[in-house]
Amino acid sequence: MKQSALHRTALALVGGMAFAAPAIAADENVMIVFDGSNSMWGQIEGTAKIEIAQGVMDNLLGQWTENRKVGLMAYGHRRRGDCTDIETIVAPGDGTRAEILDRIGGITPTGKTPLTSAVEQAATEMSYIDTPATVVLISDGLESCDRDPCALAEALETGGVGFTAHVVGFGLGDADASALSCLAENTGGQYIAAGNAEELGRAFSAVATAVSEPEPTPEPEPESPEVVVTGPETALAGSLVRVGWDKTLDNRDYVTIVPTGTEAGEYGNYIRVKDATEGDLRAPAETGMYELRYMTDEGAEVLGTAAIEITEPEVTLSGPETALAGETFPVEWAGAVVGRDFIAIAAMGAEEGSYINYFRVKDKSRESLQAPAEPGLYELRYVLEEGRRTMASQTIEITEPEVTLNGPETALAGGTFPVEWTGAVHGRDFIAIAAMGAEEGSYINYFRVKDKSRDTLQAPAEPGLYELRYVLEEGRRTIASQTIEITEPEVTLSGPDEIRAGTEATFEWTGAVHGRDFITIVPVGAEEGSHGDYFRVTDQSRETMRVPEEPGLYELRYVLEEGRRTMARHRIEVLAADAALESGASLSAPETAAPGAEIDVGWEVQTESADQRITLARGNQAIFTWLESIKISGEPPVRITLPEEPGMYELRFLDVANQTVLSRKVITVE
């Protein structure tokens, strides 16, 4: 099998165990993120990729797991098309190797590939911001949920301490591999490609080595050089502080800020030095004396320091004393610290950092905030992004809006009717119609109030008691309501009883409900809501339509656009294109009768033909075929015994000698 350059490079690395991945401390968390997406059913050399991966997991879970906290997460393994299908199957803990091997065998590939969100969730669950953490991602496909794994890797690298991702790309081409390898490259981990079972087994062994083996102890070196750290003498709590350093020893070294007197090796907010000599570091939320420190990634050695005092920002906040539930109201502020700070509204006495609605301050000094749906006492808060600490606050009372709603007492099913209202709170509030007693916030049809005070709403298809509701967009709370009865429309529909196939027929109707209702022709017994050829009724009461080419019994239906409910029907028989049509002699017989019943059949006109018959046929039988035939030899009526099988039948008065249909009548046996 021909190998790509990426595969050859990966195998060379695996064969030589030439890894420079950082060692993992014995108390560090490791999360294996396993691909359970549908593509894992793909086969390599006759074996499904999921089976290959499950079969060599033992190579990955070596002795290193005995003194690590190891967990298992999977994605795409439970639901189709769901980008949130991510599950922590085994939480990181001691002695989880056997459980992981057991649980991974039960993963069934099913859905999408939200690998970026899975890695992010794994990092979050392992508290990567405060604790060194490692993710081992095993995937046979690319991100399919519109996220960028490369951007996430950069965010995890800069936002965490000691975060590393190792990636095993299973069955990926060179072009696809680059979209995954950045996860490892941007976090100091290893990317290894595998194209078959043997390569995957070696790749797992290599990752296990990279995770478990520390770098060789270096030869003693001269005392580390001092690094000169610079920064301002003071900075505002939560602000971005410009710090500098005169030399970089390793790109993964970092500059952090900690309270004065913090023990060596501990850290607070930090930035990696990379190949720069300055950067912006987030100041803590709490005031006091702090220290800027340049620290090595290996060994957490402090090589340089600078003192800094974090001071209290002077933030002011101003908003109205009252506001209506669900409305937006203006808020002004001064002394903003950073653009990602936010202004929020929270229940009076709510915990620090909690909120109901909020907006970021960005570079503004004035913005609108949406009030909660429930009246009561609340608090406006200016909150630092750093530490979620409140810097300024103001009490605000949310009051009940005075909204009125007026609509008709009745309306036709499927029709539209006018609704008026006053006291609108917000343009995205909506007026809806819901079943009487339906849950708060539920609806059948609705429209947004926008800047209007009148609009039309479409009634449901089913008659009954309903409720008009003015509903706040905020909290989906009903502010005003009115009962309305939806009544049955009186619609009639008429047209010919029989017509030759492929010809045009004219149909008429009365009592049209809505211009988008439609008239269609379908076979008798077709499902409710189905349609064949059709036309919209618009504002007409008469229209012409071509009937089907296939002979048989059909039904003309007037169907509501709302709910696709049939309001009127007319039965029509489509005859063969050359069929003889009724000449005008009328049959008389009951429309319905019981199975096996005897009925009298009469007629009005009789010709001089030598062979006239009264016949009984199934509804879909050809004209000159029948179940029973009685030759006329006297005056009407004649007696016919109906079949035992229920269904639709047809009585026919035929001039057999001249092959003419004199009359016909449908009878239902039931």
Summary of the structure (lengths in Angstrom):
residues: 670
radius of gyration: 39.6
end to end distance: 72.2
largest distance: 131.5
contacts: 2205
relative contact order: 0.06
helix: 13%
strand: 40%
